[in-house]
Amino acid sequence: MLRLDHVQLAIPKGAEDLCRPFYVGLLGLKEVPKPAALDGRGGLWLESGSVRIHLGVEEDFRPARKAHPAIAVTDLEELARRMSEAGHEPAWDAAIPDVRRFYVHDPVGNRIEFMEG
């Protein structure tokens, strides 16, 4: 049996405070402590229920513009509204029949998909 434990996205050094309002404020993820052995590396560990995202510092950072996590949410319209108000304009995609979804980019340019679920 396989189970996805977490998704890691790269961020540039020192971008933790830039990312917190997006991941904690807009998405409602909770910041959790990193193990002491990893704490000095920077980044953030975030979770909500079974969704766990690790933001890891990458020295030669380049945002993931194609690869992305897809997160199912209960109120897609409300999230799209909040994203838009915060300056993260949703890009709606109707390519898959019967799947409502949109993409946004986090504060450092990583692509994230949100779908109704």
Contacts in CASP RR format, 6 or more apart in sequence:
PFRMAT RR
TARGET T0000
AUTHOR 0000-0000-0000
METHOD contacts of the structure
MODEL  1
MLRLDHVQLAIPKGAEDLCRPFYVGLLGLKEVPKPAALDGRGGLWLESGS
VRIHLGVEEDFRPARKAHPAIAVTDLEELARRMSEAGHEPAWDAAIPDVR
RFYVHDPVGNRIEFMEG
5 52 0 8 1.000
6 45 0 8 1.000
6 52 0 8 1.000
6 53 0 8 1.000
6 54 0 8 1.000
7 52 0 8 1.000
7 53 0 8 1.000
7 54 0 8 1.000
7 69 0 8 1.000
8 53 0 8 1.000
8 54 0 8 1.000
8 55 0 8 1.000
8 56 0 8 1.000
9 53 0 8 1.000
9 54 0 8 1.000
9 55 0 8 1.000
9 56 0 8 1.000
9 64 0 8 1.000
9 69 0 8 1.000
9 106 0 8 1.000
9 110 0 8 1.000
10 55 0 8 1.000
10 56 0 8 1.000
10 57 0 8 1.000
10 58 0 8 1.000
10 61 0 8 1.000
10 62 0 8 1.000
10 63 0 8 1.000
10 64 0 8 1.000
10 110 0 8 1.000
11 19 0 8 1.000
11 43 0 8 1.000
11 44 0 8 1.000
11 55 0 8 1.000
11 56 0 8 1.000
11 57 0 8 1.000
11 58 0 8 1.000
11 61 0 8 1.000
11 108 0 8 1.000
11 110 0 8 1.000
12 57 0 8 1.000
12 58 0 8 1.000
12 61 0 8 1.000
12 108 0 8 1.000
13 42 0 8 1.000
13 57 0 8 1.000
13 59 0 8 1.000
13 61 0 8 1.000
14 42 0 8 1.000
14 57 0 8 1.000
15 55 0 8 1.000
15 57 0 8 1.000
15 107 0 8 1.000
15 108 0 8 1.000
16 42 0 8 1.000
16 43 0 8 1.000
16 44 0 8 1.000
16 55 0 8 1.000
18 107 0 8 1.000
18 108 0 8 1.000
19 44 0 8 1.000
19 55 0 8 1.000
19 106 0 8 1.000
19 107 0 8 1.000
19 108 0 8 1.000
20 31 0 8 1.000
20 44 0 8 1.000
21 86 0 8 1.000
21 107 0 8 1.000
22 86 0 8 1.000
22 88 0 8 1.000
22 106 0 8 1.000
22 107 0 8 1.000
23 29 0 8 1.000
23 31 0 8 1.000
23 44 0 8 1.000
23 46 0 8 1.000
23 53 0 8 1.000
23 55 0 8 1.000
23 106 0 8 1.000
24 30 0 8 1.000
24 31 0 8 1.000
24 46 0 8 1.000
26 79 0 8 1.000
26 82 0 8 1.000
26 83 0 8 1.000
26 86 0 8 1.000
26 88 0 8 1.000
27 48 0 8 1.000
27 71 0 8 1.000
28 48 0 8 1.000
29 46 0 8 1.000
29 47 0 8 1.000
29 48 0 8 1.000
29 51 0 8 1.000
29 53 0 8 1.000
30 46 0 8 1.000
30 47 0 8 1.000
30 48 0 8 1.000
31 44 0 8 1.000
31 45 0 8 1.000
31 46 0 8 1.000
32 45 0 8 1.000
32 46 0 8 1.000
32 47 0 8 1.000
33 39 0 8 1.000
33 45 0 8 1.000
34 41 0 8 1.000
34 42 0 8 1.000
34 43 0 8 1.000
34 45 0 8 1.000
41 56 0 8 1.000
41 57 0 8 1.000
42 56 0 8 1.000
42 57 0 8 1.000
43 54 0 8 1.000
43 55 0 8 1.000
43 56 0 8 1.000
43 57 0 8 1.000
44 54 0 8 1.000
44 55 0 8 1.000
44 56 0 8 1.000
45 52 0 8 1.000
45 53 0 8 1.000
45 54 0 8 1.000
45 55 0 8 1.000
46 52 0 8 1.000
46 53 0 8 1.000
46 54 0 8 1.000
46 55 0 8 1.000
47 53 0 8 1.000
51 71 0 8 1.000
53 69 0 8 1.000
61 108 0 8 1.000
63 105 0 8 1.000
63 108 0 8 1.000
63 109 0 8 1.000
63 110 0 8 1.000
63 111 0 8 1.000
64 109 0 8 1.000
64 110 0 8 1.000
64 111 0 8 1.000
65 105 0 8 1.000
65 109 0 8 1.000
65 110 0 8 1.000
65 111 0 8 1.000
66 111 0 8 1.000
67 111 0 8 1.000
68 103 0 8 1.000
68 110 0 8 1.000
68 111 0 8 1.000
68 112 0 8 1.000
68 113 0 8 1.000
69 112 0 8 1.000
69 113 0 8 1.000
70 101 0 8 1.000
70 112 0 8 1.000
70 113 0 8 1.000
70 114 0 8 1.000
70 115 0 8 1.000
71 112 0 8 1.000
71 113 0 8 1.000
71 114 0 8 1.000
71 115 0 8 1.000
72 114 0 8 1.000
72 115 0 8 1.000
72 116 0 8 1.000
72 117 0 8 1.000
73 79 0 8 1.000
73 114 0 8 1.000
73 115 0 8 1.000
73 116 0 8 1.000
73 117 0 8 1.000
74 116 0 8 1.000
74 117 0 8 1.000
76 100 0 8 1.000
76 101 0 8 1.000
76 102 0 8 1.000
76 114 0 8 1.000
76 115 0 8 1.000
76 116 0 8 1.000
76 117 0 8 1.000
79 114 0 8 1.000
80 90 0 8 1.000
80 92 0 8 1.000
80 102 0 8 1.000
80 114 0 8 1.000
83 89 0 8 1.000
83 90 0 8 1.000
83 104 0 8 1.000
84 90 0 8 1.000
88 104 0 8 1.000
88 105 0 8 1.000
88 106 0 8 1.000
89 104 0 8 1.000
90 102 0 8 1.000
90 103 0 8 1.000
90 104 0 8 1.000
90 114 0 8 1.000
91 102 0 8 1.000
91 103 0 8 1.000
91 104 0 8 1.000
92 101 0 8 1.000
92 102 0 8 1.000
93 101 0 8 1.000
93 102 0 8 1.000
93 103 0 8 1.000
99 115 0 8 1.000
99 116 0 8 1.000
100 115 0 8 1.000
100 116 0 8 1.000
101 113 0 8 1.000
101 114 0 8 1.000
101 115 0 8 1.000
101 116 0 8 1.000
102 113 0 8 1.000
102 114 0 8 1.000
103 111 0 8 1.000
103 112 0 8 1.000
103 113 0 8 1.000
103 114 0 8 1.000
104 111 0 8 1.000
104 112 0 8 1.000
104 114 0 8 1.000
105 111 0 8 1.000
105 112 0 8 1.000
106 112 0 8 1.000
END
